[in-house]
């Protein structure tokens, strides 16, 4: 029962945690990119009604631009219904701190920073404020009296002057804008009846837009979110599936050996049943039903304890992750899945059935005559002369037990060897995680990274958040670099440029990388010719993501043409695709030599890395935060924060791996114990005779201990050499030596 229960526990833990990770990633995608499938911008009332009639549309949210408030010219004054607020990417400036969202005509909600900026300090819910308002660029400002219905949260790190989020009501918009002039931004999701996948979602959304009379240029598809929702996480599925397959194979061997013990102890009873006239089929049914009866109470217990362990462990991991994460926090996600539980039940029963196949055959072949002499060590199918010894030692007794049944001994060694192989492989894997390298992947140089903060999807409603607009007045400029260099403790400032690409009417970022950065970005799985010097010579570029390259219909060696802007001018590139990275920061990667060959004007810094001595990290970080506090579209990250997160991830991975190995080791120990028990059972008469002629209990215990030691060391010796050779092939020798130390 214990082995079946532990097997079910492992299956439930792995599948539940895997399901939780997929759900968490989808939830994180919604927080980062919004949960809407797409957006129709600048739709009129007739088009809105047509969209509402479409059966493929599941949820619809409406956002309208109310106008402009003086003092918030670069920010947003919008009305958004509850559906839109749920669909929007997470931004604490959208979240209520006090009060309610606007519903009546003259109500507004905003952060205290906005009210401070327009001259109203210590504002409370219910207060009345007078603001300068105009409905558009063609009208003039006029004072309008508003009632504060709610207070929103302000930004944590800094507050940008004249860039605040202010919510108004739909009634205010309807009152101020004539019906024929009203424009709606329609956020929507698709229902199951649309039957969309990542391959056809874009054509389906565009077909809906066409049928509703919406121009294609006013259609925005939320690709980054849909990749998580419509495209399963194959990596997580493969990892969990591989672990589950290994558990099933391991458990089949263990449960089989456990039933072998039962057969050895009850073989005479089975022989008597056979003598009474039981058929082979009935004997098989006897073993099968015995196994199922053991599985029936064990599997529910495994489901219960496995789910509890998975839930407690997963929730703890999420909470621990939030302690080291900055920005968007992970939320607890529901872990229970009836489908997964049913699959675990089926796999557990299948494991038991597979383990019973061999014992069922053995029992069905037992004859009444063989049963009467099975335990006394007399004649067997392969009768031979038993070899005696002049001197009987404790060690020779242990070896006699080990070699008495070669098949059982080999099966035990293989099972224990599998646990040894798993332990060495997993230990090498988690022991060779280089947290400093992982942190350096996030922060390529120095101790701090300043990066342009632009909209990942091209924002038609707020173009000031798009990369091409930001580059025209780039906050990461030479003046800022000089100010950073003047900060006490700063030793170096490194840069990387970025441009805005217009490829077939769609905007993408493209990084301009040096050879050193290019080599650092390389990883296993890159596609095509990843030769930097050859690409510069041939004037070729690279895709940043192989997945996007394939989805968009491109391949290495094909021609590509696009326009790009660097904030000063627009340039046209015509060339070929050399290859693609597995993953990079941007959609395209342009070698610096190729970029310089086009003689671009000005600079288009997208990244700044600031280095300093470790003793100056705190003071430099404070100075950088102060320096960018009044600067828009810059986000800062630190090497020590990424290192902390990498170390946290490493600890969690080690904890999970060693917990997995502890359960596998427990199952292996049960298998070893069962082998020892069956050896004692089949030799109990001989042990009795030896004790009668003078063997002490100490000698008997020592013999059994040596037997167990042989069964434990044999797997290690037989599997350690090939496993270590495999590990040294897969991991650097430096890391292997670190692990062995």
Beta strands, then each sheet from edge to edge (+ up, - down):
strand 1: 38-43
strand 2: 57-65
strand 3: 68-69
strand 4: 76-80
strand 5: 96-99
strand 6: 107-111
strand 7: 128-134
strand 8: 142-152
strand 9: 165-168
strand 10: 184-190
strand 11: 219-221
strand 12: 448-452
strand 13: 490-503
strand 14: 506-513
strand 15: 527-528
strand 16: 541-543
strand 17: 559-565
strand 18: 570-580
strand 19: 588-591
strand 20: 605-612
strand 21: 634-638
sheet 1: 3+ 7- 8+ 6+ 9- 4- 2+ 10- 1+ 11-
sheet 2: 3+ 7- 8+ 5-
sheet 3: 15+ 18- 16- 19+ 14+ 13- 20+ 12- 21+
sheet 4: 15+ 18- 16- 19+ 14+ 13- 17+
end
